[in-house]
Amino acid sequence: MQTALEHYDPQIYELIRQEQARQSGSIRLIPSENYVSRAVMMATSSCLTNKYAEGYPDKRYYEGQQVTDLIEKLARDRAKKLFGADHANVQPYSGSVANLAAYAALAAPGDTIMGMSLDHGGHLTHGWKVSLTSKFYQSVSYRVNTDTGLLDYDAIRALAKEHRPKIIISGATAYPRLIDFEIFGDIAKEVGAYLVSDIAHIAGLVVAGLHKSPVPYADVVSTTTHKTLRGPRGGMLLCKADHAKQVDKAVFPGLQGGPHMHTLTAIAVAMAEADTTEFVAYAEQILKNAQALANKLLEYGFDLVTGGTDNHLLLIDLRNKDIPGKKLAKALDRARIVSNYNTVPGDPAPPFNPSGLRLGTPAITTRGMKEAEAEQIATFIHRVAENIDNETEIAKIGKEVLLLCSRFPVPEHFIIPPKDGGRD
Ligand SMILES: *Cc1c(COP(=O)(O)O)cnc(C)c1O
């Protein structure tokens, strides 16, 4: 049967088909990526994409909100229950906008914000110099201890006392250890700052109880919905009741117009999926797979920042292997293993060609891979590194990777008839 897309736009249909083949025929180790369920995909491509819903439930600026109000209320209630938060705003278009809205809710332009330096694992929107967050606000950055790779809470406290920021941001995009949100909360209190905790990467681990939640300590918690949480590409803010009004105002009308209702709908679906024992088991397996991957890489002589991982991601410092991060990432991509090159703390190499490689296990775990496969992937990575200039060997490894992939199907999009009858 020919689908509508295939009929009306064969070019785009073909490109989606190719991307689907790429996603299922390669191993996804980018720690911020995942595969959503077919239910989430269906919701994102539903008719809710046709509806304008500026405002909030029961306070909209357009008519015809009989259904959208119910959907947004469901999404909010499910998010509140899942995270144990007083208030949830599910409208932010993505994690970056959610962060900006959190700052706008708590601080005025020109105030000081203090977040983790990008080259030490923070996100662009934590006040990095090329981000507008460093232009709208005075930005101060804390870093990790370059000997251990760990957050140094005493140094963070001292920096906070020196600069007296209005907002402290706790959270990271490339930090392989647990973050102590309670200490961050104490530091914020000591200096009279608000605490914003950005759990974009670890939200799925938090709801599964495998990472301490920042909800009791932070004024506002910001997250994406598409990383370990395994929902559609979007953002979300959680906060205490007394910040609810400012947070809502900051998102709309402060920063955004109409919410992406199809995304909100899919967020509601993803929140229900995350509120299950299956999801907890999934999150536990993410950690087991990360441990297995890390241990095997250590056996092969790879140097891991902080010596290992407590969460879903790891950072390889490639300096002892004498291979630049970008070179290994590109060679791995040719062998169907998709990762990203990354700076390591105190990296002497330039940021566009850094010394590290960042890997994570959320996506392979969604495919059903376990420790044995994680170890097998470590062996593939080792072999690519050993044969970094040998294209014949890299192509051979790619064929073996394809074989592994064929045993672990990914949820396919329903616009393209699945070959295997479909998997949720
Ligand atoms: C991914 C990420 C974001 C930004 O999310 P986008 O959806 O890409 O805008 C913000 N903060 C952290 C810590 C992230 O990892």
The ligand as a Gaussian input file, in Angstrom:
#p B3LYP/6-31G(d) Opt

LIG

0 1
 C       20.404000      19.028000      25.434000
 C       20.557000      19.988000      26.522000
 C       19.896000      21.227000      26.496000
 C       19.224000      21.801000      25.276000
 O       18.244000      21.131000      24.710000
 P       17.759000      21.435000      23.207000
 O       16.506000      20.684000      23.165000
 O       18.830000      20.934000      22.303000
 O       17.551000      22.904000      23.085000
 C       19.977000      22.040000      27.615000
 N       20.678000      21.645000      28.694000
 C       21.348000      20.485000      28.733000
 C       22.110000      20.126000      29.964000
 C       21.325000      19.625000      27.647000
 O       22.013000      18.495000      27.693000

